[in-house]
Amino acid sequence: MKKLLYIFILFFAFTLVQAQTADDKAKAYYQQALKAFEIKNYLQALDYCRQVTDLLKTTNARIEHLRIKSYYELGEYDKVKSSVEIFSNLPAQPELKEEAFEYLVKIEEKEKAAEEKRLADNRRLQEELLAIEQRLANEKIKQEQAEAKSYADAMSGDVSAIRRFLKSYPNHQGEQNALNLLESQEERAYNNALVKDDIGVYEDYLKTFYDGKHKNLITDGLSKAKEKKAYEKVVRANSVVECETYLNTYPSGANKAEVMTVYEKTLYAEGQQALLLKDYERAETLYEKYKTIFPQGSQIKMVQAKLHQAQSGLKRKAAIAARRNKTYYMLSYGTNKSFGVEVGGLKVSHALSVYWGLNYSFPLPGFSSPIELESLDAYSGDEDLKKSFAASSFGFTMKVAYPLWAYAGAGVRYQTYEDGTDSYKLTGEKTWQVYPEVGLKGMIGKGLVLKAGVQLFKEKPVVQFGVGF
């Protein structure tokens, strides 16, 4: 008996200890649940509440109050209501009950607001549906009106309108009427083109009925009309250009033979005209074409002669083009026994060029003050008294006709008499004299320059000759 008593006491003590341990854990989890709620981790808070009730094997007002708040924050309002119902059957302080029951009011307000929003959304949706239906109805009316207008335009006979109608409304009940009208309009355009036989009418048909059944016939007619117009232009213009345009465009044209006859005549005629105008390049081109295309032509002998003439003209033009302005250095001699040097230029154009020359005699004059003599007979020296002078001239040269240039200028001469020792002058005779000069210059080849001219001194003109390079 005593043994059984000891066993009972031990079992009670163990059970008491276990109960105390579960209660402590439950308190700890509850504290963790409160902390999780504070940091807005509501799911963690609910999990801790579950662990508390599992340890206690029951619930209490504080646990359910925390659950109410967590479910509310998560928006799980049905679970809030369930927790409030459980809470209402548990003993709790009045303040806790008041706070817990306030959540029912909050839920009712949110549900009311949600219902009002739902009803407002439904009304807005209904209004949008009505607006869509109205727009669709209006669009249908517009489409029916556009379809009716398109059909009316097509039935007016306008080909473009018919094509637009057939493309836009392929299943319209008036489709066959439009097709019949299109075919009728094509036949009318085709017959009109055949009657008028005009390029513009043919082109209008092809532009309008680009896939018409008469397309090939109209294309052939257009080609013939263009060829005919080109031939008529050849006849009117009577020119090489129009003949060549026709032959290049219609190498097998119906009027090729007639055009070739005109071509032969115009090649010869325009070649002659080019020769008269000294357009040797064009003349050569035209005559070369004549020789190549019409080797047995009626004017072949004349063409060969005139081709030679044109080629000679080209050679002359080439020679003229090769001419260059010349700068020359010249030695000269005068009939007054003077020698000289000259430098100047010759221009191939008619522009002026300049020259400068120096002439002198032997002995050279002295430039000291000369002794004056009444006459040459008054000289009493032992040596022979000789006339001495030096002259310098400047002037302009201008081309007369290649290779000949004319020149004109003026110079100044200083003259004394010398006996080898002293200089003399005659009384009444000037030592300084200004004189004019004129003459011609010519060029042989590309380098040799010749000169012939006269210096017009008062006492006696002097003829002057020169050679330069």
Stockholm file with secondary structure:
# STOCKHOLM 1.0

chainA/1-469         MKKLLYIFILFFAFTLVQAQTADDKAKAYYQQALKAFEIKNYLQALDYCRQVTDLLKTTNARIEHLRIKSYYELGEYDKVKSSVEIFSNLPAQPELKEEAFEYLVKIEEKEKAAEEKRLADNRRLQEELLAIEQRLANEKIKQEQAEAKSYADAMSGDVSAIRRFLKSYPNHQGEQNALNLLESQEERAYNNALVKDDIGVYEDYLKTFYDGKHKNLITDGLSKAKEKKAYEKVVRANSVVECETYLNTYPSGANKAEVMTVYEKTLYAEGQQALLLKDYERAETLYEKYKTIFPQGSQIKMVQAKLHQAQSGLKRKAAIAARRNKTYYMLSYGTNKSFGVEVGGLKVSHALSVYWGLNYSFPLPGFSSPIELESLDAYSGDEDLKKSFAASSFGFTMKVAYPLWAYAGAGVRYQTYEDGTDSYKLTGEKTWQVYPEVGLKGMIGKGLVLKAGVQLFKEKPVVQFGVGF
#=GR chainA/1-469 SS CHHHHHHHHHHHHHHHHHHHHHHHHHHHHHHHHHHHHHTTCHHHHHHHHHHHHHHHTSCCHHHHHHHHHHHHHHTCHHHHHHHHHHHHTSCCCHHHHHHHHHHHHHHHHHHHHHHHHHHHHHHHHHHHHHHHHHHHHHHHHHHHHHHHHHHHHHHTTCHHHHHHHHHHCTTCTTHHHHHHHHHHHHHHHHHHHHHHCCHHHHHHHHHHCTTCTTHHHHHHHHHHHHHHHHHHHHHHHCCHHHHHHHHHHCTTCTTHHHHHHHHHHHHHHHHHHHHHTTCHHHHHHHHHHHHHHCTTCTTHHHHHHHHHHHHHHHHHHHHHHHCCCEEEEEEEEETTSCEEEEEEEECSSSCCEEEEEEEECSSCCCCSCCEEESSGGGCCCSSCCEEEEEEEEEEEEEEEETTEEEEEEEEEEEEEEECSSCEEEETTCCSEEEEEEEEEEEEETTTEEEEEEEECCSSCCEEEEEEEC
#=GC SS_cons         CHHHHHHHHHHHHHHHHHHHHHHHHHHHHHHHHHHHHHTTCHHHHHHHHHHHHHHHTSCCHHHHHHHHHHHHHHTCHHHHHHHHHHHHTSCCCHHHHHHHHHHHHHHHHHHHHHHHHHHHHHHHHHHHHHHHHHHHHHHHHHHHHHHHHHHHHHHTTCHHHHHHHHHHCTTCTTHHHHHHHHHHHHHHHHHHHHHHCCHHHHHHHHHHCTTCTTHHHHHHHHHHHHHHHHHHHHHHHCCHHHHHHHHHHCTTCTTHHHHHHHHHHHHHHHHHHHHHTTCHHHHHHHHHHHHHHCTTCTTHHHHHHHHHHHHHHHHHHHHHHHCCCEEEEEEEEETTSCEEEEEEEECSSSCCEEEEEEEECSSCCCCSCCEEESSGGGCCCSSCCEEEEEEEEEEEEEEEETTEEEEEEEEEEEEEEECSSCEEEETTCCSEEEEEEEEEEEEETTTEEEEEEEECCSSCCEEEEEEEC
//
